[in-house]
């Protein structure tokens, strides 16, 4: 029984909480500052190319989408 209580206390130690908080913050930063804008821009680019838009137009609109999504994610999702 003593081992179970010690393990439960170790899981809630301040060091683990700080480590989990740091990991969570890093995941959120990467996801919203890189993953969301890049994923949206690539998705728009592929959709426009498949719809018959020229690659240069699709690239330009994908770039504008990347800028817009980056602005939105920095404004609303970064904390």
Secondary structure as UniProt FT lines:
FT   HELIX           2..11
FT   HELIX           14..30
FT   HELIX           31..35
FT   HELIX           36..50
FT   TURN            51..52
FT   HELIX           55..72
FT   HELIX           73..77
//
